[in-house]
Amino acid sequence: MADLHTVAVIGGGVVGVSCALMLAREGHVVTLVEEGRVGHGCSWGNGAQYNAGSALPIAYPGVMWRALRWFADTDGPVRLSPRELPRTLPWLVRFLRTGRLEAWEAAYAALHTLNQPCAALYRDMLGDADWERLFRPNGALHVWRDVSLGALDKLVDSLRSRHGVAFERLNAEQLRELEPGLSREYKRGIFFPASGHVTSPPALVEGLMNRAAALGVSVRTARVQAIEPGTEGVTLLTSTGPHRCDRVIIAAGIASRDLACSLGISLSLASERGYHITMPGTSGVISRPVTDAASAFVATPLDEGLRIVGIAEFDAPDAPRDTKQNKKLQAYARAMLPDISISQVTDWMGVRPSTPDSLPIIGPHPKHAGILFATGHGHMGISGAPMTAAIISDLVAGRAPRISTAPYRLR
Ligand SMILES: Cc1cc2nc3c(=O)[nH]c(=O)nc-3n(C[C@H](O)[C@H](O)[C@H](O)COP(=O)(O)OP(=O)(O)OC[C@H]3O[C@@H](n4cnc5c(N)ncnc54)[C@H](O)[C@@H]3O)c2cc1C
């Protein structure tokens, strides 16, 4: 039997809570240290979609031209704040490098390995009853307004096929059969039968947290101010006093960047802010997440209402929200689903912890083996969290990780 440890997980988002649960299942004594409320960071208001290997790294061959067009278009989905430019420029250079064919294919393979088993891992973590309550395995749909397939579409099809991802290309008529509420402007799509969504992102974290608590995970409500590695374990200096443990998992979302920095590590993480609007009572208009590929926004039917998510805004995590994004998302919603009547709308902004190659950072600090990172899940935290937690539990137990961790190393 593996040695048992006291473990502190910093951050109560979907990644931290998944890690806490997996570690507690192995018998470790786990404390989740969260400065706010569990599940109320970026994991609170996301698009609720999980993908079984359908998602591509955000940078792809030819991405530079698309990025330049998006940066130039004030109504488009991307905004780069001048104040964030010094931090974002080196990140963007790496992002463009991932867009080279070989790097993109390698990043896709690693993303696929991480995400593909997510639904089965969640079922194992949550148990059948909670999984069936929270998961809607209805597939996911990507849609386009233009008819013709480009060279990139063919490349993507061949990549997905090589990795065994199930997908079906649909024409306009087939799209309407699947989702009658969609605008007639959409002429083609792809259906991914193995993907799906959760009914509510906070309910997912809550369900995981309930399981973790039942296995003895305790929550310490405190802000971690510093991490002090010692010869025998690690001490967290928190806003409510010191906390000593054998192992620390840094799963603090975008704040992992600052915690890493205080340990002499510069993580390539961008603060990529995204927005949602949610319209209560309108969920029935679609049955699954629908992604408008050209404008990079997604509509998902949730318990909370129909949610539209999108926007990639590179700005400081705590900078004021851009109030224009709400209107932009409402315009996207009307263009995709012309029959919806928008009356009540709530909005939200969250900070994606994004790496340039879309791969999370999972693994130990190079000098302090007792400190491990589990962050950088960018646009795909729901999909990536369970395998991340499984890898972390292997590393804490001193076992060989179940999948190669080389692509997710600190970088
Ligand atoms: C608009 C939008 C739509 C998205 N849609 C999807 C989607 O459909 N599917 C998908 O898979 N992903 C989606 N994502 C991405 C997903 O939400 C993130 O990848 C995921 O939530 C990251 O989880 P996390 O646990 O790393 O971070 P978080 O959820 O942000 O959790 C980090 C926690 O750490 C805590 N913390 C930070 N610093 C400290 C400290 N010093 N001490 C103590 N606690 C601390 C914070 O309070 C927070 O609770 C979307 C994101 C956005 C913004």
PDBQT file of the ligand as one rigid body, heavy atoms in Angstrom, charges set to zero:
ROOT
HETATM    1  C1  LIG A 501     -17.011  32.021 -20.277  1.00  0.00    +0.000 C 
HETATM    2  C2  LIG A 501     -16.351  30.693 -19.989  1.00  0.00    +0.000 A 
HETATM    3  C3  LIG A 501     -16.887  29.524 -20.527  1.00  0.00    +0.000 A 
HETATM    4  C4  LIG A 501     -16.278  28.294 -20.295  1.00  0.00    +0.000 A 
HETATM    5  N1  LIG A 501     -16.862  27.162 -20.783  1.00  0.00    +0.000 NA
HETATM    6  C5  LIG A 501     -16.326  25.955 -20.495  1.00  0.00    +0.000 A 
HETATM    7  C6  LIG A 501     -16.971  24.766 -20.911  1.00  0.00    +0.000 A 
HETATM    8  O1  LIG A 501     -18.035  24.776 -21.523  1.00  0.00    +0.000 OA
HETATM    9  N2  LIG A 501     -16.368  23.580 -20.617  1.00  0.00    +0.000 N 
HETATM   10  C7  LIG A 501     -15.183  23.531 -19.934  1.00  0.00    +0.000 A 
HETATM   11  O2  LIG A 501     -14.682  22.433 -19.713  1.00  0.00    +0.000 OA
HETATM   12  N3  LIG A 501     -14.579  24.643 -19.496  1.00  0.00    +0.000 NA
HETATM   13  C8  LIG A 501     -15.112  25.851 -19.748  1.00  0.00    +0.000 A 
HETATM   14  N4  LIG A 501     -14.509  26.984 -19.309  1.00  0.00    +0.000 N 
HETATM   15  C9  LIG A 501     -13.243  26.866 -18.596  1.00  0.00    +0.000 C 
HETATM   16  C10 LIG A 501     -13.409  26.373 -17.169  1.00  0.00    +0.000 C 
HETATM   17  O3  LIG A 501     -14.403  27.114 -16.514  1.00  0.00    +0.000 OA
HETATM   18  C11 LIG A 501     -12.060  26.498 -16.453  1.00  0.00    +0.000 C 
HETATM   19  O4  LIG A 501     -11.068  25.788 -17.170  1.00  0.00    +0.000 OA
HETATM   20  C12 LIG A 501     -12.145  25.902 -15.038  1.00  0.00    +0.000 C 
HETATM   21  O5  LIG A 501     -13.209  26.460 -14.333  1.00  0.00    +0.000 OA
HETATM   22  C13 LIG A 501     -10.846  26.133 -14.286  1.00  0.00    +0.000 C 
HETATM   23  O6  LIG A 501     -11.026  25.542 -13.026  1.00  0.00    +0.000 OA
HETATM   24  P1  LIG A 501     -10.000  25.766 -11.851  1.00  0.00    +0.000 P 
HETATM   25  O7  LIG A 501     -10.411  24.877 -10.752  1.00  0.00    +0.000 OA
HETATM   26  O8  LIG A 501      -8.602  25.634 -12.386  1.00  0.00    +0.000 OA
HETATM   27  O9  LIG A 501     -10.131  27.308 -11.455  1.00  0.00    +0.000 OA
HETATM   28  P2  LIG A 501     -11.245  28.066 -10.604  1.00  0.00    +0.000 P 
HETATM   29  O10 LIG A 501     -12.589  27.523 -10.812  1.00  0.00    +0.000 OA
HETATM   30  O11 LIG A 501     -11.046  29.524 -10.889  1.00  0.00    +0.000 OA
HETATM   31  O12 LIG A 501     -10.848  27.754  -9.107  1.00  0.00    +0.000 OA
HETATM   32  C14 LIG A 501      -9.706  28.299  -8.489  1.00  0.00    +0.000 C 
HETATM   33  C15 LIG A 501     -10.056  28.591  -7.039  1.00  0.00    +0.000 C 
HETATM   34  O13 LIG A 501      -8.867  28.960  -6.356  1.00  0.00    +0.000 OA
HETATM   35  C16 LIG A 501      -9.198  29.907  -5.373  1.00  0.00    +0.000 C 
HETATM   36  N5  LIG A 501      -7.978  30.631  -5.014  1.00  0.00    +0.000 N 
HETATM   37  C17 LIG A 501      -7.225  31.404  -5.828  1.00  0.00    +0.000 A 
HETATM   38  N6  LIG A 501      -6.143  31.871  -5.151  1.00  0.00    +0.000 NA
HETATM   39  C18 LIG A 501      -6.232  31.388  -3.905  1.00  0.00    +0.000 A 
HETATM   40  C19 LIG A 501      -5.406  31.532  -2.748  1.00  0.00    +0.000 A 
HETATM   41  N7  LIG A 501      -4.273  32.260  -2.765  1.00  0.00    +0.000 N 
HETATM   42  N8  LIG A 501      -5.779  30.915  -1.608  1.00  0.00    +0.000 NA
HETATM   43  C20 LIG A 501      -6.921  30.175  -1.567  1.00  0.00    +0.000 A 
HETATM   44  N9  LIG A 501      -7.738  30.002  -2.641  1.00  0.00    +0.000 NA
HETATM   45  C21 LIG A 501      -7.396  30.597  -3.787  1.00  0.00    +0.000 A 
HETATM   46  C22 LIG A 501     -10.237  30.789  -6.071  1.00  0.00    +0.000 C 
HETATM   47  O14 LIG A 501     -11.028  31.486  -5.136  1.00  0.00    +0.000 OA
HETATM   48  C23 LIG A 501     -11.025  29.757  -6.877  1.00  0.00    +0.000 C 
HETATM   49  O15 LIG A 501     -12.169  29.313  -6.186  1.00  0.00    +0.000 OA
HETATM   50  C24 LIG A 501     -15.091  28.231 -19.519  1.00  0.00    +0.000 A 
HETATM   51  C25 LIG A 501     -14.571  29.391 -18.949  1.00  0.00    +0.000 A 
HETATM   52  C26 LIG A 501     -15.198  30.625 -19.170  1.00  0.00    +0.000 A 
HETATM   53  C27 LIG A 501     -14.645  31.866 -18.531  1.00  0.00    +0.000 C 
ENDROOT
TORSDOF 0
